[in-house]
Amino acid sequence: MGLATLITFLAVIHRYASGLAIPGLQDWLLRQDVSWAQEATIYLFVWMAKFGAAYGVRTGIHVGVDVAINRLPERTRGKIIVFGLLAGAFFTFSLASFGGSFVWENGAHYRIFSILGLSLDGLTQGPVTPDMEMPTWIVYSAIPLGSGLMCFRFLQVAWNFIRTGELPHHDHGHVDGLEEGVEEDAAPDLHPQEHTR
């Protein structure tokens, strides 16, 4: 996300600085091609979203409507939770499988065969992205890789729930790096007269 933000920032600075009528600087900026910046930012956010979703499963920060499930008896609740986790694993496994097939047919097979020195007869190199001219199979690899990781995380959470009965839980009141139970020195009372009334 930091890289996408930096690219966007630099592209915006470039766009506005190109409009400044400063001899030399304006000419130099207009010669710089940053048309790839928007495309790169989009692809970085796609990759971030796919891997961020897997992180969300692992840490329990995905939004879930579990009001009805939490009111069920413990045994029934556990079965429904395991079913939901396994359904999530099945869905993400399907996405990873179909995505992997798509990436393979979109040019990954050509690249892998050429690296291994295998015959490339009848294989196409695959399309490239419009601005960056990068093979599209690299961009689309986010789908099988991110979905595969998410499937693994669903199975990991399901296994842990079956063993311990606990789900990962994100405490919205917790702040990382802040020690709990340590009280700061009390600030001096600036208005002691208000307590005597």
Contacts in CASP RR format, 6 or more apart in sequence:
PFRMAT RR
TARGET T0000
AUTHOR 0000-0000-0000
METHOD contacts of the structure
MODEL  1
MGLATLITFLAVIHRYASGLAIPGLQDWLLRQDVSWAQEATIYLFVWMAK
FGAAYGVRTGIHVGVDVAINRLPERTRGKIIVFGLLAGAFFTFSLASFGG
SFVWENGAHYRIFSILGLSLDGLTQGPVTPDMEMPTWIVYSAIPLGSGLM
CFRFLQVAWNFIRTGELPHHDHGHVDGLEEGVEEDAAPDLHPQEHTR
1 44 0 8 1.000
1 45 0 8 1.000
1 48 0 8 1.000
3 44 0 8 1.000
4 40 0 8 1.000
4 41 0 8 1.000
4 44 0 8 1.000
4 45 0 8 1.000
4 48 0 8 1.000
7 37 0 8 1.000
7 40 0 8 1.000
7 41 0 8 1.000
7 44 0 8 1.000
8 37 0 8 1.000
8 41 0 8 1.000
10 34 0 8 1.000
10 37 0 8 1.000
11 34 0 8 1.000
11 37 0 8 1.000
11 38 0 8 1.000
14 29 0 8 1.000
14 32 0 8 1.000
14 34 0 8 1.000
17 25 0 8 1.000
17 26 0 8 1.000
17 29 0 8 1.000
18 26 0 8 1.000
18 29 0 8 1.000
18 30 0 8 1.000
19 26 0 8 1.000
19 29 0 8 1.000
20 26 0 8 1.000
35 131 0 8 1.000
36 131 0 8 1.000
36 132 0 8 1.000
38 131 0 8 1.000
39 129 0 8 1.000
39 130 0 8 1.000
39 131 0 8 1.000
39 132 0 8 1.000
40 132 0 8 1.000
43 129 0 8 1.000
43 139 0 8 1.000
43 142 0 8 1.000
46 139 0 8 1.000
46 142 0 8 1.000
47 142 0 8 1.000
50 142 0 8 1.000
50 143 0 8 1.000
50 145 0 8 1.000
50 146 0 8 1.000
50 147 0 8 1.000
50 149 0 8 1.000
50 150 0 8 1.000
51 142 0 8 1.000
51 145 0 8 1.000
51 146 0 8 1.000
51 149 0 8 1.000
53 62 0 8 1.000
53 146 0 8 1.000
53 150 0 8 1.000
54 146 0 8 1.000
54 148 0 8 1.000
54 149 0 8 1.000
54 150 0 8 1.000
54 152 0 8 1.000
54 153 0 8 1.000
55 61 0 8 1.000
55 153 0 8 1.000
56 62 0 8 1.000
56 153 0 8 1.000
57 150 0 8 1.000
57 153 0 8 1.000
57 154 0 8 1.000
57 157 0 8 1.000
58 153 0 8 1.000
58 156 0 8 1.000
58 157 0 8 1.000
58 168 0 8 1.000
59 168 0 8 1.000
59 170 0 8 1.000
60 157 0 8 1.000
60 167 0 8 1.000
60 168 0 8 1.000
60 169 0 8 1.000
60 170 0 8 1.000
61 170 0 8 1.000
69 77 0 8 1.000
69 80 0 8 1.000
69 81 0 8 1.000
70 77 0 8 1.000
72 80 0 8 1.000
78 161 0 8 1.000
78 165 0 8 1.000
81 161 0 8 1.000
81 167 0 8 1.000
82 158 0 8 1.000
82 161 0 8 1.000
82 162 0 8 1.000
85 154 0 8 1.000
85 155 0 8 1.000
85 157 0 8 1.000
85 158 0 8 1.000
85 161 0 8 1.000
86 154 0 8 1.000
86 158 0 8 1.000
88 151 0 8 1.000
88 154 0 8 1.000
89 151 0 8 1.000
89 154 0 8 1.000
89 155 0 8 1.000
89 158 0 8 1.000
92 147 0 8 1.000
92 148 0 8 1.000
92 150 0 8 1.000
92 151 0 8 1.000
92 154 0 8 1.000
93 147 0 8 1.000
93 148 0 8 1.000
93 151 0 8 1.000
95 143 0 8 1.000
95 144 0 8 1.000
95 147 0 8 1.000
95 148 0 8 1.000
96 143 0 8 1.000
96 144 0 8 1.000
96 145 0 8 1.000
96 146 0 8 1.000
96 147 0 8 1.000
96 148 0 8 1.000
96 151 0 8 1.000
97 144 0 8 1.000
99 140 0 8 1.000
99 143 0 8 1.000
99 144 0 8 1.000
99 147 0 8 1.000
100 141 0 8 1.000
100 143 0 8 1.000
100 144 0 8 1.000
102 140 0 8 1.000
102 143 0 8 1.000
103 137 0 8 1.000
103 140 0 8 1.000
103 141 0 8 1.000
103 143 0 8 1.000
103 144 0 8 1.000
104 137 0 8 1.000
106 126 0 8 1.000
106 127 0 8 1.000
106 136 0 8 1.000
106 137 0 8 1.000
106 140 0 8 1.000
107 123 0 8 1.000
107 124 0 8 1.000
107 125 0 8 1.000
107 126 0 8 1.000
107 135 0 8 1.000
107 136 0 8 1.000
107 137 0 8 1.000
108 137 0 8 1.000
108 141 0 8 1.000
109 123 0 8 1.000
110 120 0 8 1.000
110 123 0 8 1.000
110 124 0 8 1.000
110 125 0 8 1.000
110 126 0 8 1.000
111 135 0 8 1.000
111 137 0 8 1.000
113 119 0 8 1.000
113 120 0 8 1.000
113 123 0 8 1.000
114 120 0 8 1.000
125 135 0 8 1.000
126 135 0 8 1.000
126 136 0 8 1.000
126 137 0 8 1.000
127 135 0 8 1.000
127 136 0 8 1.000
128 134 0 8 1.000
128 135 0 8 1.000
128 136 0 8 1.000
129 135 0 8 1.000
129 136 0 8 1.000
129 139 0 8 1.000
157 167 0 8 1.000
157 168 0 8 1.000
160 166 0 8 1.000
160 168 0 8 1.000
161 167 0 8 1.000
174 180 0 8 1.000
189 195 0 8 1.000
END
